[in-house]
Amino acid sequence: MNRGRFARGTGLLLAASCATNASAQLRSGSSPALSVPSVAGRAPETGLRARFGTEIGQRLARSLEPDERLRGIERVAATHTPEALGLLERAIGPGAADARPALDGIARTDPRALLVVVRALASWLDKEDARAALASIVTAPTLGFSARPTPSNDPSADEAAGGGRVLLARQEAAIALAESGNLLALDALIAAAKGAGPGQTPALDALALHPPAQPLLAGIALTSPATIAMAASIGDLRSLDSLEAAVSATDPALRAAAFAALGLAGDSRVLDAARSALHDPDARVRVGATDALVRLGARDAPRAVEGLAADDATAIDGLSLAQRVQDEGVTKAAAARAVAAANPELRALAVAALGRQESPLAVGALAALVADIAVQGDAACALARSPSATAMAAIEKMATATGPMRRLAARAYLVRRLERGERSEPLDALLRRLAASNDLSDRAVGVHALVALGQRDVASALEDPDPRVRRAAALGATGPFAAPRGDALLRRAMRENDAITRYVLAIGLLGGDPEAVMPTSELLNRARGGGPDAPLAAQVFAQRGDERFASEVDALLASSDPLLRAHASRGLGSSAARDAVGRLAEIYTFEGNVEVRRAVVDALSSRTGEDSAAPGRQNVLRLAARLDPDRVVRRTASHALTTRATAPGPPSSCQVSWLRIVPAEGATLPEDVAATFVASDGSALPIAFDEDGYALVVGVAPGEARVRLAPRPPAYEAPLP
């Protein structure tokens, strides 16, 4: 998770240093669904159907309405004739000379049409013209495409959606070219990868996904960091000699990139050169050489890391690498930086490095740092996760203090017990004392821990007279050891008067609310409200599948907020709606946001039984498995196509995300702060920070997460009946 991100207008700084194509089915009264063209190779169509398809397509393309023009290009793409191929090439051309609407250049003015053209051209990879057209899309300048084909009341949302679609089109075009294996197509991708234009990253990613069978890089001089990065991303062992030669280049940036690439490739031949480069006058080269030594497990790697950490010019890189080695000298260097550095980022990295060391010296340094208000949260979290056997004793010593320090020890113990399985009788007793305390701050921390550990019933904890304790109990209920809690949380939510607590109680929707404890109208109100509980409310609202609210579900599926779109898509996928497959296929067709595409493919993968062979499902999954640039989407789609079941998710874990907020300079910490916690699997939870500025989210999926601070809640209003 990113550190130190300011939330606009809140005066708060979030510190998370220790966190872990077939036509769609139509619904009565709905607009015609868009189609997802198949990208598999197929024979050209002939006869009247093809002729009328292209003629109708060209006529629609001359319409003044953007959606009709889009249907025109879709009609042309669907015919798959030689004439259609020529029309597709015209669609990405410079456009008509006059101002009249025409098929020429339509894909440059509408990102949706651009996606249709890319997917259609991907079924013509045996044709040189099609490959050339795809290459022109990969390398075209950003200004060559419009991002707002259908202006709405939210120009920024139009730009974001259009920009995402243009990027997706570049990525899919690059993947198709790499998949073709054609030498000219690969040459075009390599040229894009060597450049600095918008096609560089899509080209690099595509070449890494489909490495060339021919030794193309062997004949290419690696004369820039971009070509070095390309060779490293492709992983072609035949380029190692060229990479090794680059470590002697005169350009420091090139030498640094070469060392990093060779270390990543595991080439031990670079060891001697890397050792010599530790004294290079350029800091980038020293960092690259040290990175290679660390990756290759060289015995002298810790000394190199220690040297980087002691040098102001390389301290940040050195402390980052320090988290991957074990050494007393590195520990001392990190401790010195943690104590004396003025840069907050440097101090945080030093504390994180100490938290990875097994040495008792590191634990001693962290135990001292918990007294420093600026880094005590980071230090306590590092102690909680420390691999050292002496860390528990340090936490027990913290627990002998009073006030905030004792609560900090309780939080650290909860993390250590859940993640490392270690127990301490004195700290277990501390949790019980805190949970029974008259001090509201103490009681909230204790109740949260006991609920998370399954040692306190959620329903009884929710009867506490203080809302801060009730929200702490709700947050603890996310843990894997908490007793069944959904109904208890939702029943309390329906009579809760505190706005922040009402948000957090929506955690009860994680189970889907099968008993319909929360009325559908209340779910809709919450989904529309835009609070931290909106994503979960949108998911369960769509899952209900109530036809009376079909238009409201469609509005959520078209929301400008990707979180709402993703959760509504998941809900629709698990609903009993008969047209769910078609509606989900329609969403995927032009979705530029990767989180939403993940949610849609997850939802389609879960539609087994009668829906498993539905054309809309099959075509979207085939398209996603072949051309989607996201690894998770491709894996999920491929698995669903093979087994007709959803791909297995990440293993269950007892990981805890440790979050804290601190006031920005000149600001004060508000009493109540709510937020949306978005885990690595895309699920969004409503959370609240306690009076000390902490929130511990239990049972989260491993990986990178993010937090979105919420605006102040509205005044309380009774829920609709």
Secondary structure, 3 states (H helix, E strand, C coil): CCCCEEECCCCEEEEEEECCCCECCCCCCCCCCCECCCCCCCCCCCCHHHHHHHHHHHHHHCCCCHHHHHHHHHHHHHHCCHHHHHHHHHHCCCCCCCCCCCCCCHHHHCHHHHHHHHHHHCCCCCCHHHHHHHHHHHHCCHHHCCCCCCCCCCHHHHHHHHHHHHHHHHHHHHHHHHHHCCHHHHHHHHHHHHCCCCCHHHHHHHHHHCCCCCCHHHHCCCCCHHHHHHHHHHCCHHHHHHHHHHCCCCCHHHHHHHHHHHHHHCCHHHHHHHHHHCCCCCHHHHHHHHHHHHHCCCCCHHHHHHHHHHCCCCHHHHHHHHCCCCCHHHHHHHHHHHHHCCCHHHHHHHHHHHHCCCCHHHHHHHHHHCCCCCCHHHHHHHHHHCCCCCHHHHHHHHCCCCCHHHHHHHHHHHHHHHHHCCCCHHHHHHHHHHHCCCCHHHHHHHHHHHHHCCCCCHHHHCCCCCHHHHHHHHHHCCCCCCCCCHHHHHHHHCCCCCHHHHHHHHHHHHHCCCCCCCCHHHHHHHHHHCCCCHHHHHHHHHHHCCHHHHHHHHHHHCCCCHHHHHHHHHHHHCCCCCCHHHHHHHHHHCCCCHHHHHHHHHHHHHCCHHHHHCHHHHHHHHHHHHHCCCHHHHHHHHHHHHHCCCCCCCCCCCCEEEEEEEECCCCCCCCCEEEEEECCCCCEEEEEECCCCEEEEECCCCCCCEEEECCCCCCCCCCCC
